[in-house]
Amino acid sequence: MSSVKKYTYGEPFFTEAVVKEIERSAGDPAEFIVDKKARTFIYKLDPSTVCYGLGETVRGMNKRGWLYISNNTDEPHHEEGKNSLYASQNFLLIWSKKELFGIFIDYPGRLSFDIGYTETDTLTITFDDLDADVYIIRGESAEDIVKTFRGLIGKSYIPPKWAFGYGQSRWGYKSADDIREVAREYKKAGIPLDMIYLDIDYMEAYKDFTTNKETFPHFKEFVKEMADEGIHLIPIIDAGVKVEKGYEIYEEGIKGDYFCKDELGKPFTAAVWPGAVHFPDFFKEDTRKWFGDKYSKLVEMGIEGFWNDMNEPAIFYSDKGVKEAKKKLAAIPEKELTFENCGAYRDALSTLDDTYRDYHSFYHDVNGKKVRHDKIHNLYGYNMTRSAGEAFQRNYPDKKILMFSRSSYTGMHRYGGVWTGDNASWWSHLALNIAQMPALNMCGFLYCGADLGGFNDNTTEDLMLRWIAFGMFTPLMRNHSALGTRVQELYRFKNKETFANFIKLRHAFIPYIYDEFIKAAENDTMYFRPLSFVYSDDERTFEIEDQLLVGDSIMIAPVYKQNARGRMVYLPEDMKLLRFRGVEDYDVEEMKAGDHYVRAELNEVLVFVRHGRKFEIDDNSHI
């Protein structure tokens, strides 16, 4: 039987992450030593303790051994040494031989989880300000605790079924003709394609809710042209609104008082892709309604899906930062530039993108109260996507619209999914993709995925093959890459037939994937699970972070090492191995519980079917 206790400290900001009323408990949680003066919660870790959760982070499934900071950050370098990425999901599952419980900290400011980093046997949670609701959840199993937590925060977003298809994206598709070429070449190669994403180049001067009349003329007709080919166009929407007289969105934002303010009460100005921008104040209900209704400008042109980006919010520099940098530069004595003094110039310019300073420089209007942004920073992207989700529910109640975001906080899962941002074309980031999926599911984000093949750097054909072999199981399946990197549309590689077989397999798997996704959404369970969630009596499963249970019937063990032609796989029970090379080309092998070296050629996808379960595919599946 699960139980929830709520402890309130200070004056918590009402994030709306939790949708159920829980009576406040007296005192402090017995599980932690609470030091109110130091603003810390301390828990002693047993040698057997594993810690799952925190949503989208670096490193592995078990979070023990590192310092994680909830501080949504435009971080394009997802290296092991990083502490923060784009999202903050403050749910942690603490599991040892002695006890099992979950903790959710509903706090939108900067929060650190030192999980055995400073001291290997100590978890220390530190708040910037101790104004938070803390929930302790106990249950009979890990799945029971996750289900209870998910019940607290509300049902997960469900996208349209076509959004489970395969999508191609790239920053650098600069015209409708570029998009037509992508569609044409996929068709010529016999590789199914369901979506093409439009990055910032489709807009006029990077202005939200506009289209470039020169490079994307007759946009409505173009959307229909692609739809007739079975392709959905999915445009990007950024958080910053360009400061430009005559631009409708800017003029309405000024007139309606919809933008965040600086300390003097003027619209806060920063710079992103369009140059100078203002940020909508999504904490105001009328701002959310105004901005959310703007998506209809594109929906009425036939668009049925969007991705929200740059919504931490990302800031390249601000007026304040420029003034500070100029002041520092002017103070540097003029003399010969040497190694010793060039650091002063670097230091002066390094403050340009000091978002920590900038987040202390603007304010939100929350029910008439002025609140500094850094106090509620982690909620910004959530409320941008909420703005769109509420508008879709209001304006198109009978229509499902695809929506996912880069930045998020608990609660946003009710309005959209997430992708994991600017990863790289590294084998280690394929492994990271595998580890991130269950943690996101725990926090309600079922529609999730990573940029297949990697966004930054240059992919290789074998990496793309292995990543697609894993990505065909992620609900969001998108190939995305950055301007200036190696092009990685699947038709550009030698093994076009294998890629075609893989995407056709994805289509054949969709009935299973979609059904298991819907079950997880309706029942507050997980689509991706660590092995330990099901085989908790088997200690080996707590150490396995490169195999996943997908739905109720199957386990996957992706290959994520370069030049590997197979891998070691641990089976907690007897399973059936289906070795797919195509929809109708596969082998079946009965396998006993235990350790196995399993061969996996580059043209193969391995599916392990659990004992007594079924995995059926539909070779006529279409979406």
N, C-alpha and C positions, 0 to 999 in steps of 0.2 A: 504494500500500500504506500503510495507516494505521499509526501508531505512538503509543504512550503512554509517557510518563515520569512517574514519581512522585517528588516531593521532600518530605521530611518535616522539619518544623521544630518544635522544642520537644516538648511532649507533647500531641498532638492529642486532642480529645474524639472518641470513636467515634460518629459521627452515624448510621451505617448507611445513608448516602446511596449509597455505592458498594457494589455486590454482587459485584464481581470482585476477585480478589487480583492486585495489581500489585507487582512487585518494586521496592524502593526504589532510586532512582538516587543516586549520590554527588554531592556538590557542590551548586551552584545551577544553575537553568535558564539556559542560554546566552542566551535571549531577553531576560532582564531583568538590570538592575543591582540586586542585593539588598543593602540596608542593614539588617542585623539590629538594630543599635542603634536606628535610627529606625523599625524595623518596616515598612519600605517595599519594594515592588517597583516599579522604574521602567523604562519602555519608551519609546523615542523613536518618535513617530508620523510616518510618511511623509506628505507632502501628499495622497497618494492613499488613505491608510488609512481604512477604515470599520470600525466596531465594532458587531457585532450581539450580541444576547443579553440577559442579566440578567432575563429573564422579565417580570414585571409592574412597569413603571416609568412615570413621566411621559415626555413628549416623544415623539420619533419612533423609527423602527426603528434608524437609525444613532445610537448613543449618544454619539458624539463631541460635545464642547462643553459638557458638564455634569458636575456632581458628584452621583453616586448613592451612597447609603449603605444597605447591607444592615442594616436594623434594623427588624424587623416592627413596624408602627405602626398604631394605630387612627386613620387619617387620612381624615376625610370630605371634605377639600378637595383635589381632585386638580388642583392648579394647576401651571403650568410651574415655579414657583419651589420646589416641594417636592423633597426629596431622598429620602424614603422613603415607601413605601406598605405594604401588609399582608404582603408576601412578600419572601423573600430567595432568589434563584436566582443563585449566584455563578459562572455560566458566561458567558464572553465569547469571541466569535469575532473575531479580529483579522486583517484582510484588506487587503492592499495589492498594488501591482504587484510588490513585491519579495518578499513572503512571505505565508503563510497558515497560521495555527495557532489552536487553541483553548486556553483556560486555564480550568480549574475549580478553585476554591479551596474545599475542604471545611473550613469553619470556621463554627461556629454563633454566634459573637459579632459584635460591631459591626465592620463592614468597609466602607471607603470606596473608591470607584472614581472618581478624578479623571481624567476622560477628556478632556484638553485644556481643562479649565476654568481652572485656575490658569495654566498655560502651554499655549498652543494646540498645541504640538508634543510634549506629554508626557503619557503615561499614568502616573499614580501610584496604586498600590494600597496602602492603609495599614490595618494591623491594630491593634486594641486590645491584643491579646497575640499574639505570634508563635508560636502553637501550632496548626499547621495542616498538612494534606496538600495539596500543590499538584500538579495534574496538567497536563502539557503534551501536547496532542494534535495530531499532524500528519497530513495526508492529502492526497490528490490534488485534492480539491474541498471546498467548504463542506459539501455534503451528506455527503460521506465522513466529515468530522470530526464532524458532528452525529450521524451513525449510530454512530460509534465511542463518542462520549460517552454516547449513549443505551444502548449496550450495557454500559457501565460501571455505569449506575445502575438497570438493570432495566426490565422491561416496564411499559408504561403501563396504567393502569386502563381497563377497558371497561365501560361502564354497560349496563343493559338497553336494548333497541332502542326501547321506548316513550319513553325519556328523550330521544330526538331529536325529540319532538313540541314543541308550543307550550305554554308555561306562563304563567299569569297570577298575579301576586303584588302585594301591597301591605301595608305596615305600616299596620294600621288595620282589617283585617277582624276585627271584634270578636265575632262569633257565627256559629254554624252557619247562621243565616238570611242573614247577609251573604254567606257562601260560596254558599248556594243561589241567591241573587239573581244573583251573578256568573255561575254556571253557566247559569241560566235566560236571562239577557240575551244571553250569547254564542250560545246555541242559537237564540234568537229572531232574532238578527241574521244567522244562517247562517254564523257564524265558528267553525271547528273549534277545540276546546279540549281539551288532553290532560292538563294538570296545573293545580292550584291550590295555591299555596304558603301555608302557615300561619306567619305571623310570631309574635312573642312573645305576642300576645293570646289564643292558643288555650290557653295554660297557666294553671294556678291560681297566681296571684301570681308569675308568671314563674319557676316552679320546674320544672327539667328533669324530663322523663319523667312529667309530670302533665298532666291536661286539666281545663279549667274546667267543673265539673259544671253550673253555671247557664247559661253561654252556649254550651257545647258538650256538652249532655246526650247520653247513650247514644252515646258516641263511636264505638264499634265498629260500631254499626248505621249511623251517619252515614257512616263510611268506606265501607261496603258500598253505601249509597245512591248515593254519588258514583261508586263503581266501576261500578255498574250504568248510569250515564250516560256511562261511558267516561273518567272523570276520576280521576286519581291525586292524592291529597292528600300534600303534601310538607312535613312540619313542620320547624321550626328547632330546633336544640339549641345552647345556649350553654355556654361553658366554666365559668362561675361557678356554684357550688352554694349555694343560699340557706341561710343560718344560721338554722335554725328547729327548735326541739325538737319531736319528733313527726313531722318530715318524714323519710320513710324513707331517702332518699338521703343526707341530712345525717347521720342517726344511724349509718348503715352506714359512712359515710366516717370519722367519728370513731372508731368501734369498730375498724375495720380499719386505722386509721392511713394513710388514703389521701390526705390533703391535704398541700399544701406547708406548710413551717414557716417561722416568722420566726427572727430571730437568737437568741431565747430558747428555741426548740424548741416553741413553741406554734403551732397552725394560723394561718397568715397570713390576716388579715382585710382585705378591700377592699370596695368597693361598685360594683355594676353595676345592671342593671335590677331585680333583686329586693331591692335594699338591700344589707345585709351579706352577703358571700359568702366561701366558701373555694374555692381552686382545686385540683382533683385533680392529684396529682403523677404525670403521665403517663410520667415516666421510670422509674417502678417497674412491673415486669411485672405484679404482682398488681393494681395500680391500673388498668392498661389493661384487664385481663381483667374486673375488677369493673365499671368504667364502661361498657366495650363491651357487656357482657352486658345492660346496662339498656336498650339500644335494642330488645331483644326485647319489652319491655313494650308498645311501639307496633307492632312487626312483628306480634305476635300479634293485634293489633286490625285487621290488614289493611294497615298502612302498608308501602310498598315503596321509600321513598326519603326522604332527609334532607339538610338543609344545616346544616353546622356554622358557627357565627358567634361573634364576640366572642372569638376564640381566639388573639389575639396574645400574652398575653391583654389585652383592653381593661380599663382600670381608670378608673372615674370619680373615685374618691378612696379613700384608705386611712386606717386608724386613725392611722398615723404622720403622714400629711399633715394630718389634721384637728387633731392636737395641735400641729403646727408652726404652722399658720395661726392657731390661737387664741392661741398664745404671741406671735406677731408682732403680732396685733391688740391684745393687751393692752399691748404695749410702746409703742403709738402714743399720744402725749400727747393728752389731750382738749382740743380747741380747735375754733374755727369751721372748718367744712369749706370749703376753698377749692380752686381749681384746682391750686395749688402743693402742697397736702398730701394731696389725694385719691389721688394715685398710691401713697402708702404703703398705703392700704387695698386698692387693686387688687393691688399686689405681694404683700401678705400672703395674699390669697385665690388668687392665681395658682398657689401651690404645691399647691393641693388635688389637681390632676390631673397632678402632676409624675411621670409614669410612669418617667422615667429614674431618679429617686430610688427609687421603689417597686420597680423591677426589681433594685435593689441590696439590697433589704430582705427577700427571702425566698429559700428554699433548696429544692433537690431532693435526694432520696436516690438516688444512682446507684450501684447495686451496693454499698451500704453506705457510700459516700463522700458527704460533704456538699458540694454544689456550688451556688454562688450563682447565682441565676437569670440575671443579665445575661450570664454567661459562655456560656450555652447558650440564650439567649432565643429565637433564631430557630427553634428546634426545637419549641417548645411546641405550636403549632397542628398541625404535622405529626404529632406523637405523639398528639394528641387524635383526629385522623382515622384514624391508624393503629390506635388503640384500637377504633374502630368497624369498620374494615376487617378486622382480625384476627378480631373477633367474628362478623362476617358469614361469613367463610370457615370459621370453626369451627362455627357454629350452623346455617348455611344453605349448605352446600357446593354444592348443586345449584341455587341461586337467585341471580340477579343483583339487587343492590340499588343504587339510585341514591345516590351520596354525593358531595358537593362541599363545599368549605371556603372561608373567606375568607383565613385565614392559611396560609402554606405555606413549605416549604423543600424542596430537592432530596431526593427519596426519597418524599415524600408522594404523588407522581404514581402510585405503585404501588397506592395505596389509594383514591384519589378524584380528582375534578377540582377546578377552582377557578372562582369568578366574581371579577370585578375590583373588587368592593366599591362604596362609596358615591360613584358618579360623579354628574354633574349633567346636567340637561336643556339642555346646550349643544351647539352644532354642533361645537365644538372637541373635545368628548368623544366624539362619533361618530368623528371623525378619530383620536382616541386609541385607541378601540376597535379600529380597523383596524390601527394600528401595533403594538398589544400582542399580537395573536394569534400571529404567527410566533415572537416571542420566547418566548412560553409554550410553544409546540410544541417549540422547540429543547431546552427543559429537561424535556421529557417530559409536559407537561400538554396533552394532546390534547382532553380534554373540558373546554372552557372557553367563556366568553362574558361579556358585560357586561350590566348592567341596561338593557334596551332602552327607549329614550325618556328615560332618565336617572332616577336615584333622587331626588336633591335638586332643588330649584327647580321651575319649572312648564314642562312640555313644550308644544309646539305641534303641530297636526295634521300640518303638513308635515315637521317634524322626526321625528315618529313614523313617518310613511310612509317616509321615507328610511332611518331606523334599522332598521325591519322589513325593508326591501329588502336591507340588508346582513346583518342578524341571521338571516335565513333560511338563511345558509350556516354560521353558527357552530353547533357541535354542541350547546352549551347555549343554548337560545332562550327567554329569560325576560323578560317585561315586569314591572318592579318599581319601586315608587315609595314615597316617604316620607309618613308622616302629616303632614297640613297642606299638602301640595302639591296641585296640580291633579290631579284623578282622570284616569287615562289608560288605563282599559280600552278596548279597541279599539271596542267597540260604542257608546261615548259620542261618537264623532266622526261628522261628516257623511258621510264617504266609507266607509260600512260595507261597501259592495260591493267596493271596492278592497282593504280589509283582509281581507275574506273570500277574495278571489282570491289574495292574498299567502299566507295561511296554507294554503290548498289547494295552492298552488305548493310551499310547504315540504314538505307531505306527498308531493307528486309527486317532489320532489327527494331524499327520504329514501333510496331505494335507492342512489342515487349517493353521497350524503353518508356513509351508513353503511358502504358497501363501501370507500370511500376511507379512512375513519376506521380500519376494521379492518386494512386493509393497512398503514397508518402505525403502528398499535399492534404488529402482529405483526412488522414488518420494521424497527422502530426508525427510521422516517422521519418526515416532517412532513406534516400535513394541509394547513396553511397555509404557503406559502413566499414569500419576497420574489422578485421577478422575477430578481434577480441570481444566485440559486441555480441557475437553469436557463439563463439567458442571460448567463453571466459574460464572454463575449467582447464583449458590447455594453456599453460604458461608461455609456451612458444609463441602463441599468437600475439602477445603483447609486444613482442620485438619485431614483428613483421609490419613494415610500413610501405611495402611496394607491391602488395596484393590487396585487392578491394572486393568486397561483396557488392554486387550491383543488383538491387531489387532482392527478391526472395529466393531466386532460383540459381543465380550464377555467381561465379567468382572469376575475376580476371587477374592476370599476372603479366603486366606489360613488360616488354624488353625496353630498357632505357639506357643501355650502354653501347657506345660506338663499337662497331665491328663484331658485336656478339651475335652468334648464330643460334643462341638459346639462352636458357637461364635456369638456375635452381628454383624450384617451386615446392612449397610445403603444403601438403593437403591435410587439413585437420580431420577429414573423414574420407571415405571412398567417394570418388567422383568420376564423372564421365567427361573425357576431353573431346571437344569438337574442334578440329583443326580446319579452319575455313581458308580457302584460297579464292572462293567465289560463292555466290548464292547457292549454286548447285554443285560446287566442287569442294567437298569436305570429307574428312575422315573422322571416324568415331573410335575412341579407345577407352576401355575401362581401366581405371587407375586406382590403386589401393592407397589408403592413408599413409602419409609419411613423406620423406624427402625424395625428390625426383629431379634429375636434369632433364629439362624438356626442350627439345629442339624447336626453334621458331625462325623460319626463314623470313626474309624481308617481305615476301609476298603472302605471309600467313597471319591470320588472326586467331588467337587461342581463346576458347570459351570453356570454362570448367563448370559443369552442371552438377549441382549439389545432389546428394543421395536422395532419391525419392521425389525429386522436383522435375519440372518440365521446362524446356526452353524451345519454343517453336518459333520459326521465322516464316515470314510471308513473302514469297518471291514475287508476288503481284502487288506488294504494298506501294501506295503512292500517297502524296500529301497535297 
